[in-house]
């Protein structure tokens, strides 16, 4: 594969897009970006589009832990654990 000529701003865009990815996914992400840019005339718009598409492929959504206390809208009956100041 031939070297890809990028401006400092384009390289910074790619690096910023790689930063929120899992560390194990950053290398494959950069490889995918290089693969998608190979053979095209590179401009800022192309770099932005390619970065978005590649980031979408590698971005992992964090799994959230379930709440221990259900929200007030999900409860069948109200909770009266705390005494209101107005009660006294």
N, CA, C and O atoms as a GROMACS GRO file, in nm:
protein
  352
    1UNK      N    1   0.084  -0.117   0.000
    1UNK     CA    2   0.000   0.000   0.000
    1UNK      C    3   0.089   0.124   0.000
    1UNK      O    4   0.188   0.132   0.074
    2UNK      N    5   0.054   0.220  -0.082
    2UNK     CA    6   0.131   0.343  -0.091
    2UNK      C    7   0.102   0.432   0.030
    2UNK      O    8  -0.007   0.427   0.087
    3UNK      N    9   0.200   0.514   0.068
    3UNK     CA   10   0.175   0.609   0.177
    3UNK      C   11   0.064   0.707   0.138
    3UNK      O   12   0.048   0.743   0.021
    4UNK      N   13  -0.012   0.748   0.237
    4UNK     CA   14  -0.122   0.841   0.213
    4UNK      C   15  -0.078   0.979   0.261
    4UNK      O   16  -0.033   0.995   0.374
    5UNK      N   17  -0.092   1.078   0.174
    5UNK     CA   18  -0.056   1.214   0.210
    5UNK      C   19  -0.171   1.284   0.280
    5UNK      O   20  -0.275   1.310   0.219
    6UNK      N   21  -0.153   1.314   0.406
    6UNK     CA   22  -0.256   1.383   0.484
    6UNK      C   23  -0.200   1.513   0.539
    6UNK      O   24  -0.081   1.524   0.569
    7UNK      N   25  -0.287   1.612   0.551
    7UNK     CA   26  -0.247   1.736   0.617
    7UNK      C   27  -0.249   1.712   0.768
    7UNK      O   28  -0.303   1.612   0.815
    8UNK      N   29  -0.189   1.804   0.841
    8UNK     CA   30  -0.189   1.792   0.988
    8UNK      C   31  -0.331   1.790   1.043
    8UNK      O   32  -0.361   1.715   1.136
    9UNK      N   33  -0.420   1.872   0.986
    9UNK     CA   34  -0.558   1.878   1.032
    9UNK      C   35  -0.631   1.747   1.004
    9UNK      O   36  -0.709   1.701   1.087
   10UNK      N   37  -0.607   1.687   0.888
   10UNK     CA   38  -0.671   1.559   0.854
   10UNK      C   39  -0.621   1.448   0.947
   10UNK      O   40  -0.699   1.365   0.991
   11UNK      N   41  -0.492   1.447   0.975
   11UNK     CA   42  -0.436   1.348   1.065
   11UNK      C   43  -0.492   1.365   1.206
   11UNK      O   44  -0.521   1.268   1.275
   12UNK      N   45  -0.507   1.490   1.248
   12UNK     CA   46  -0.563   1.519   1.380
   12UNK      C   47  -0.710   1.474   1.387
   12UNK      O   48  -0.754   1.425   1.491
   13UNK      N   49  -0.784   1.491   1.279
   13UNK     CA   50  -0.923   1.446   1.274
   13UNK      C   51  -0.931   1.295   1.293
   13UNK      O   52  -1.018   1.247   1.366
   14UNK      N   53  -0.843   1.222   1.228
   14UNK     CA   54  -0.841   1.076   1.240
   14UNK      C   55  -0.802   1.035   1.382
   14UNK      O   56  -0.862   0.944   1.439
   15UNK      N   57  -0.704   1.102   1.440
   15UNK     CA   58  -0.661   1.070   1.576
   15UNK      C   59  -0.771   1.099   1.677
   15UNK      O   60  -0.792   1.022   1.771
   16UNK      N   61  -0.841   1.210   1.659
   16UNK     CA   62  -0.952   1.244   1.750
   16UNK      C   63  -1.064   1.141   1.740
   16UNK      O   64  -1.126   1.108   1.841
   17UNK      N   65  -1.089   1.091   1.621
   17UNK     CA   66  -1.195   0.991   1.604
   17UNK      C   67  -1.156   0.858   1.664
   17UNK      O   68  -1.242   0.781   1.705
   18UNK      N   69  -1.026   0.829   1.671
   18UNK     CA   70  -0.980   0.703   1.728
   18UNK      C   71  -0.978   0.706   1.880
   18UNK      O   72  -0.983   0.600   1.944
   19UNK      N   73  -0.970   0.823   1.940
   19UNK     CA   74  -0.953   0.831   2.086
   19UNK      C   75  -1.069   0.772   2.166
   19UNK      O   76  -1.040   0.710   2.269
   20UNK      N   77  -1.198   0.785   2.128
   20UNK     CA   78  -1.302   0.724   2.211
   20UNK      C   79  -1.317   0.572   2.191
   20UNK      O   80  -1.394   0.508   2.262
   21UNK      N   81  -1.245   0.516   2.095
   21UNK     CA   82  -1.256   0.373   2.069
   21UNK      C   83  -1.181   0.292   2.174
   21UNK      O   84  -1.090   0.342   2.239
   22UNK      N   85  -1.221   0.169   2.189
   22UNK     CA   86  -1.151   0.076   2.279
   22UNK      C   87  -1.007   0.063   2.227
   22UNK      O   88  -0.987   0.056   2.106
   23UNK      N   89  -0.908   0.059   2.316
   23UNK     CA   90  -0.767   0.052   2.271
   23UNK      C   91  -0.738  -0.062   2.175
   23UNK      O   92  -0.652  -0.048   2.088
   24UNK      N   93  -0.807  -0.174   2.188
   24UNK     CA   94  -0.785  -0.286   2.096
   24UNK      C   95  -0.842  -0.260   1.957
   24UNK      O   96  -0.802  -0.325   1.861
   25UNK      N   97  -0.936  -0.166   1.946
   25UNK     CA   98  -1.000  -0.136   1.818
   25UNK      C   99  -0.932  -0.023   1.742
   25UNK      O  100  -0.964   0.000   1.625
   26UNK      N  101  -0.839   0.047   1.805
   26UNK     CA  102  -0.778   0.163   1.739
   26UNK      C  103  -0.692   0.125   1.620
   26UNK      O  104  -0.698   0.191   1.516
   27UNK      N  105  -0.614   0.019   1.632
   27UNK     CA  106  -0.531  -0.026   1.520
   27UNK      C  107  -0.614  -0.068   1.400
   27UNK      O  108  -0.590  -0.021   1.289
   28UNK      N  109  -0.714  -0.156   1.421
   28UNK     CA  110  -0.801  -0.193   1.308
   28UNK      C  111  -0.878  -0.073   1.251
   28UNK      O  112  -0.904  -0.068   1.131
   29UNK      N  113  -0.915   0.022   1.338
   29UNK     CA  114  -0.983   0.143   1.290
   29UNK      C  115  -0.893   0.221   1.195
   29UNK      O  116  -0.936   0.262   1.087
   30UNK      N  117  -0.767   0.242   1.236
   30UNK     CA  118  -0.674   0.316   1.150
   30UNK      C  119  -0.649   0.242   1.020
   30UNK      O  120  -0.636   0.303   0.915
   31UNK      N  121  -0.642   0.109   1.027
   31UNK     CA  122  -0.626   0.030   0.905
   31UNK      C  123  -0.745   0.042   0.812
   31UNK      O  124  -0.729   0.050   0.690
   32UNK      N  125  -0.865   0.044   0.871
   32UNK     CA  126  -0.986   0.060   0.790
   32UNK      C  127  -0.992   0.198   0.726
   32UNK      O  128  -1.032   0.211   0.610
   33UNK      N  129  -0.954   0.301   0.800
   33UNK     CA  130  -0.952   0.437   0.744
   33UNK      C  131  -0.853   0.443   0.628
   33UNK      O  132  -0.886   0.498   0.522
   34UNK      N  133  -0.734   0.387   0.646
   34UNK     CA  134  -0.633   0.387   0.539
   34UNK      C  135  -0.684   0.310   0.417
   34UNK      O  136  -0.663   0.352   0.303
   35UNK      N  137  -0.752   0.199   0.441
   35UNK     CA  138  -0.806   0.119   0.331
   35UNK      C  139  -0.912   0.196   0.254
   35UNK      O  140  -0.918   0.189   0.131
   36UNK      N  141  -0.997   0.269   0.326
   36UNK     CA  142  -1.104   0.344   0.261
   36UNK      C  143  -1.051   0.468   0.188
   36UNK      O  144  -1.111   0.513   0.090
   37UNK      N  145  -0.940   0.523   0.235
   37UNK     CA  146  -0.882   0.641   0.169
   37UNK      C  147  -0.794   0.605   0.051
   37UNK      O  148  -0.771   0.688  -0.037
   38UNK      N  149  -0.745   0.483   0.047
   38UNK     CA  150  -0.653   0.439  -0.057
   38UNK      C  151  -0.717   0.449  -0.195
   38UNK      O  152  -0.828   0.399  -0.217
   39UNK      N  153  -0.647   0.514  -0.286
   39UNK     CA  154  -0.693   0.524  -0.424
   39UNK      C  155  -0.785   0.640  -0.452
   39UNK      O  156  -0.833   0.654  -0.565
   40UNK      N  157  -0.811   0.724  -0.354
   40UNK     CA  158  -0.899   0.840  -0.373
   40UNK      C  159  -0.818   0.968  -0.360
   40UNK      O  160  -0.713   0.972  -0.295
   41UNK      N  161  -0.869   1.073  -0.422
   41UNK     CA  162  -0.809   1.204  -0.402
   41UNK      C  163  -0.857   1.254  -0.266
   41UNK      O  164  -0.977   1.268  -0.243
   42UNK      N  165  -0.764   1.279  -0.176
   42UNK     CA  166  -0.798   1.305  -0.037
   42UNK      C  167  -0.824   1.453  -0.013
   42UNK      O  168  -0.743   1.539  -0.048
   43UNK      N  169  -0.938   1.478   0.047
   43UNK     CA  170  -0.976   1.612   0.088
   43UNK      C  171  -1.037   1.605   0.227
   43UNK      O  172  -1.058   1.496   0.280
   44UNK      N  173  -1.064   1.720   0.285
   44UNK     CA  174  -1.119   1.725   0.420
   44UNK      C  175  -1.255   1.655   0.429
   44UNK      O  176  -1.283   1.584   0.526
   45UNK      N  177  -1.338   1.675   0.328
   45UNK     CA  178  -1.471   1.613   0.328
   45UNK      C  179  -1.464   1.462   0.322
   45UNK      O  180  -1.537   1.393   0.394
   46UNK      N  181  -1.376   1.410   0.237
   46UNK     CA  182  -1.360   1.265   0.226
   46UNK      C  183  -1.308   1.207   0.357
   46UNK      O  184  -1.356   1.103   0.402
   47UNK      N  185  -1.211   1.273   0.419
   47UNK     CA  186  -1.156   1.224   0.545
   47UNK      C  187  -1.265   1.222   0.652
   47UNK      O  188  -1.276   1.124   0.726
   48UNK      N  189  -1.346   1.326   0.661
   48UNK     CA  190  -1.454   1.330   0.759
   48UNK      C  191  -1.555   1.219   0.738
   48UNK      O  192  -1.599   1.155   0.834
   49UNK      N  193  -1.594   1.196   0.612
   49UNK     CA  194  -1.692   1.091   0.583
   49UNK      C  195  -1.637   0.954   0.615
   49UNK      O  196  -1.706   0.871   0.676
   50UNK      N  197  -1.512   0.928   0.574
   50UNK     CA  198  -1.450   0.798   0.597
   50UNK      C  199  -1.434   0.773   0.747
   50UNK      O  200  -1.457   0.661   0.794
   51UNK      N  201  -1.394   0.875   0.821
   51UNK     CA  202  -1.376   0.861   0.965
   51UNK      C  203  -1.509   0.828   1.032
   51UNK      O  204  -1.514   0.742   1.120
   52UNK      N  205  -1.616   0.896   0.992
   52UNK     CA  206  -1.748   0.867   1.050
   52UNK      C  207  -1.792   0.724   1.023
   52UNK      O  208  -1.840   0.655   1.113
   53UNK      N  209  -1.775   0.680   0.899
   53UNK     CA  210  -1.816   0.544   0.864
   53UNK      C  211  -1.733   0.440   0.939
   53UNK      O  212  -1.787   0.342   0.990
   54UNK      N  213  -1.602   0.460   0.945
   54UNK     CA  214  -1.515   0.364   1.013
   54UNK      C  215  -1.541   0.365   1.164
   54UNK      O  216  -1.541   0.260   1.227
   55UNK      N  217  -1.562   0.482   1.221
   55UNK     CA  218  -1.587   0.490   1.364
   55UNK      C  219  -1.718   0.420   1.399
   55UNK      O  220  -1.728   0.356   1.503
   56UNK      N  221  -1.816   0.432   1.313
   56UNK     CA  222  -1.944   0.365   1.336
   56UNK      C  223  -1.926   0.213   1.339
   56UNK      O  224  -1.997   0.144   1.413
   57UNK      N  225  -1.833   0.161   1.262
   57UNK     CA  226  -1.808   0.017   1.258
   57UNK      C  227  -1.739  -0.033   1.386
   57UNK      O  228  -1.762  -0.146   1.427
   58UNK      N  229  -1.656   0.050   1.448
   58UNK     CA  230  -1.574   0.006   1.560
   58UNK      C  231  -1.620   0.057   1.696
   58UNK      O  232  -1.568   0.012   1.798
   59UNK      N  233  -1.713   0.149   1.701
   59UNK     CA  234  -1.755   0.207   1.828
   59UNK      C  235  -1.839   0.106   1.906
   59UNK      O  236  -1.936   0.053   1.854
   60UNK      N  237  -1.801   0.082   2.030
   60UNK     CA  238  -1.873  -0.009   2.118
   60UNK      C  239  -1.955   0.074   2.216
   60UNK      O  240  -1.902   0.163   2.282
   61UNK      N  241  -2.080   0.044   2.224
   61UNK     CA  242  -2.166   0.114   2.319
   61UNK      C  243  -2.145   0.050   2.456
   61UNK      O  244  -2.157  -0.072   2.469
   62UNK      N  245  -2.114   0.130   2.557
   62UNK     CA  246  -2.091   0.071   2.690
   62UNK      C  247  -2.220   0.012   2.745
   62UNK      O  248  -2.328   0.067   2.729
   63UNK      N  249  -2.204  -0.102   2.810
   63UNK     CA  250  -2.320  -0.165   2.874
   63UNK      C  251  -2.340  -0.101   3.011
   63UNK      O  252  -2.249  -0.095   3.093
   64UNK      N  253  -2.460  -0.055   3.033
   64UNK     CA  254  -2.493   0.011   3.158
   64UNK      C  255  -2.543  -0.092   3.258
   64UNK      O  256  -2.614  -0.186   3.223
   65UNK      N  257  -2.505  -0.072   3.383
   65UNK     CA  258  -2.552  -0.161   3.488
   65UNK      C  259  -2.697  -0.126   3.520
   65UNK      O  260  -2.733  -0.008   3.522
   66UNK      N  261  -2.779  -0.226   3.545
   66UNK     CA  262  -2.918  -0.194   3.578
   66UNK      C  263  -2.926  -0.121   3.712
   66UNK      O  264  -2.846  -0.145   3.802
   67UNK      N  265  -3.022  -0.033   3.721
   67UNK     CA  266  -3.040   0.042   3.845
   67UNK      C  267  -3.089  -0.051   3.955
   67UNK      O  268  -3.169  -0.142   3.931
   68UNK      N  269  -3.039  -0.029   4.076
   68UNK     CA  270  -3.081  -0.110   4.189
   68UNK      C  271  -3.217  -0.063   4.241
   68UNK      O  272  -3.298  -0.143   4.287
   69UNK      N  273  -3.240   0.066   4.234
   69UNK     CA  274  -3.367   0.122   4.278
   69UNK      C  275  -3.443   0.165   4.153
   69UNK      O  276  -3.393   0.245   4.075
   70UNK      N  277  -3.562   0.113   4.133
   70UNK     CA  278  -3.637   0.153   4.014
   70UNK      C  279  -3.675   0.301   4.022
   70UNK      O  280  -3.688   0.358   4.130
   71UNK      N  281  -3.694   0.361   3.907
   71UNK     CA  282  -3.733   0.501   3.907
   71UNK      C  283  -3.874   0.514   3.966
   71UNK      O  284  -3.946   0.415   3.976
   72UNK      N  285  -3.910   0.632   4.002
   72UNK     CA  286  -4.039   0.652   4.066
   72UNK      C  287  -4.154   0.621   3.972
   72UNK      O  288  -4.266   0.596   4.017
   73UNK      N  289  -4.128   0.623   3.843
   73UNK     CA  290  -4.233   0.595   3.746
   73UNK      C  291  -4.253   0.444   3.725
   73UNK      O  292  -4.357   0.401   3.676
   74UNK      N  293  -4.153   0.366   3.762
   74UNK     CA  294  -4.161   0.221   3.744
   74UNK      C  295  -4.210   0.148   3.869
   74UNK      O  296  -4.230   0.027   3.865
   75UNK      N  297  -4.229   0.218   3.979
   75UNK     CA  298  -4.270   0.154   4.103
   75UNK      C  299  -4.422   0.141   4.107
   75UNK      O  300  -4.495   0.223   4.053
   76UNK      N  301  -4.467   0.034   4.174
   76UNK     CA  302  -4.611   0.013   4.192
   76UNK      C  303  -4.666   0.099   4.306
   76UNK      O  304  -4.778   0.150   4.299
   77UNK      N  305  -4.586   0.114   4.410
   77UNK     CA  306  -4.630   0.191   4.526
   77UNK      C  307  -4.521   0.292   4.562
   77UNK      O  308  -4.403   0.265   4.540
   78UNK      N  309  -4.558   0.405   4.615
   78UNK     CA  310  -4.457   0.505   4.653
   78UNK      C  311  -4.372   0.456   4.770
   78UNK      O  312  -4.417   0.375   4.851
   79UNK      N  313  -4.250   0.507   4.777
   79UNK     CA  314  -4.161   0.473   4.887
   79UNK      C  315  -4.162   0.588   4.988
   79UNK      O  316  -4.159   0.705   4.950
   80UNK      N  317  -4.167   0.552   5.114
   80UNK     CA  318  -4.167   0.653   5.219
   80UNK      C  319  -4.048   0.630   5.311
   80UNK      O  320  -4.064   0.624   5.433
   81UNK      N  321  -3.929   0.616   5.253
   81UNK     CA  322  -3.810   0.594   5.333
   81UNK      C  323  -3.767   0.720   5.407
   81UNK      O  324  -3.718   0.713   5.520
   82UNK      N  325  -3.784   0.833   5.345
   82UNK     CA  326  -3.742   0.958   5.405
   82UNK      C  327  -3.862   1.034   5.457
   82UNK      O  328  -3.968   1.036   5.394
   83UNK      N  329  -3.846   1.096   5.570
   83UNK     CA  330  -3.954   1.175   5.629
   83UNK      C  331  -3.936   1.318   5.580
   83UNK      O  332  -3.827   1.373   5.584
   84UNK      N  333  -4.044   1.376   5.536
   84UNK     CA  334  -4.041   1.512   5.485
   84UNK      C  335  -4.021   1.611   5.599
   84UNK      O  336  -4.068   1.586   5.710
   85UNK      N  337  -3.954   1.721   5.574
   85UNK     CA  338  -3.937   1.826   5.676
   85UNK      C  339  -4.070   1.891   5.707
   85UNK      O  340  -4.091   1.942   5.817
   86UNK      N  341  -4.158   1.890   5.615
   86UNK     CA  342  -4.288   1.954   5.633
   86UNK      C  343  -4.379   1.873   5.727
   86UNK      O  344  -4.481   1.923   5.774
   87UNK      N  345  -4.342   1.748   5.753
   87UNK     CA  346  -4.425   1.663   5.839
   87UNK      C  347  -4.420   1.708   5.985
   87UNK      O  348  -4.508   1.671   6.062
   88UNK      N  349  -4.322   1.785   6.023
   88UNK     CA  350  -4.306   1.826   6.164
   88UNK      C  351  -4.340   1.967   6.185
   88UNK      O  352  -4.332   2.017   6.297
   0.00000   0.00000   0.00000
